Amino acid sequence: MQINIGILGLGTVGCGTVEVLRRNAALVAKRSGCELRVTRIATRTPHKPRPVEVDRSLISGDVEAVLRDPDIHIVAELIGGVEPARDYVLRALAAGKSVVTANKELIAKHGGEIEEAAARAGVDFRFEGSVGGGIPLVAPLRESLIGNRVTQLMGILNGTTNYILTKMTQGGADFDDVLREAQSLGYAEADPTADVDGFDTTYKLAILAGIAFGAPVSPDSIAREGIRGVGARDIEYAREMGFVIKLIALGRQAEDGEIELRVHPALLPQGHPLASVNDVFNSVLMHGDAVGDVMFYGRGAGGEPTASAVVADLVEVARDLRCGAAGRGGGRRRAEFAWKDLAAFVTRLCVRVPVADRPRNAGAHRRCFRR
Ligand SMILES: NC(=O)c1ccc[n+]([C@@H]2O[C@H](COP(=O)([O-])OP(=O)(O)OC[C@H]3O[C@@H](n4cnc5c(N)ncnc54)[C@H](OP(=O)(O)O)[C@@H]3O)[C@@H](O)[C@H]2O)c1
């Protein structure tokens, strides 16, 4: 059976997806029982050179041609951002096409609406690449760990901030210098806000927590602090105390059912499993009541790592189409949960107070922290 794919967006992930589908075509066909063929690609600047071997006649600037093509079975949305991606995804679903995306912001903000639209249309909607790039997280949570009550997930979910903190830790450099270096190497965007202020991590935590706890999570309900305030001295003192500083995403469900979600820099003991996750690597540590601790590690971004997840989703959809099971994941029941208020979090805090080295100053500060 031939499955026709329309790709929207031919950037880092779009090119990676075209390349992996081309290079591993025979393997994918053998494993899925389907020939996955890219029959149309729509992108903003169609004539731009691309770092991938692709039939140029497939590329146009015409998104409508993809959405309206009755022969296309699956649309891969690889544009990013909320609009027009949301509109394109909803229209593809309404036209009876399954959709695969890696768009974390779209899923975190509109995942519920899109899943309902997919269920109504009786088609598949998959988004493995939206969290953790090439690291399988969505499928393990939905399938392999489905028999568990997941009580905690803790992760390093942003490669840019992990790269910056790693370089600060290893080289003793300050945040601004490492950020500039990361930008020159292409690890950080010209506008680094989404990464360094923790927005990207909250999108990913919202998606993972939504699946793990079976509840709709708005990224706005997640307590968020980025890494701009972390200085070389914080890292140095943390090291002296036996800790490393990481930007952590934490989701925890208490016995009473209340869910706590937060993203912030945290001190991890040097022996903690996430403390040695360095550079652009991502990792997630989950705890299920039956399985205990499970850890996932790998490349959280990049064209081909993310394409690995996108292609896996395309293959799953193709298999569903082959056996007439498209839409099988639709209509998931989502419960409402009580979210713990930020003021109610109980956690240990490390407070660094720079003071002049005079005996009276030290005493005054000590008094502030006396119970
Ligand atoms: N990069 C990663 O490592 C990574 C990892 C995980 C998830 N993701 C997600 O994957 C998605 C794509 O990311 P990316 O890094 O590949 O982005 P990117 O390199 O900026 O590529 C985006 C592509 O979309 C095209 N595009 C933009 N607006 C469009 C529009 N209105 N109509 C048609 N095409 C449009 C661009 O066109 P032109 O090139 O033609 O101008 C470009 O080819 C995002 O949702 C991102 O969050 C990325």
The ligand as an ORCA input file, in Angstrom:
! r2SCAN-3c Opt
* xyz 0 1
  N      14.691     22.236     15.390
  C      14.578     21.326     16.329
  O      15.575     20.797     16.804
  C      13.219     20.912     16.825
  C      13.136     19.903     17.807
  C      11.867     19.486     18.240
  C      10.734     20.106     17.737
  N      10.864     21.112     16.794
  C       9.640     21.712     16.307
  O       9.537     21.429     14.911
  C       8.874     22.503     14.244
  C       9.763     23.001     13.114
  O      10.968     23.472     13.681
  P      12.260     23.778     12.793
  O      13.390     23.908     13.724
  O      12.339     22.830     11.666
  O      11.890     25.233     12.254
  P      12.546     25.999     11.030
  O      13.886     25.472     10.723
  O      12.375     27.436     11.306
  O      11.588     25.579      9.825
  C      10.284     26.041      9.703
  C       9.873     25.855      8.264
  O       8.531     26.272      8.132
  C       8.417     27.101      6.986
  N       7.345     28.072      7.217
  C       7.296     29.062      8.123
  N       6.121     29.696      8.056
  C       5.412     29.089      7.076
  C       4.139     29.272      6.530
  N       3.313     30.230      6.978
  N       3.742     28.470      5.525
  C       4.554     27.488      5.051
  N       5.779     27.265      5.543
  C       6.209     28.047      6.542
  C       9.762     27.771      6.834
  O       9.834     28.130      5.479
  P      11.099     28.570      4.583
  O      12.298     27.805      5.021
  O      10.673     28.157      3.236
  O      11.255     30.033      4.762
  C      10.702     26.668      7.278
  O      11.053     25.843      6.201
  C       8.589     23.547     15.335
  O       7.306     23.377     15.810
  C       9.609     23.216     16.422
  O       9.160     23.593     17.695
  C      12.075     21.520     16.350
*
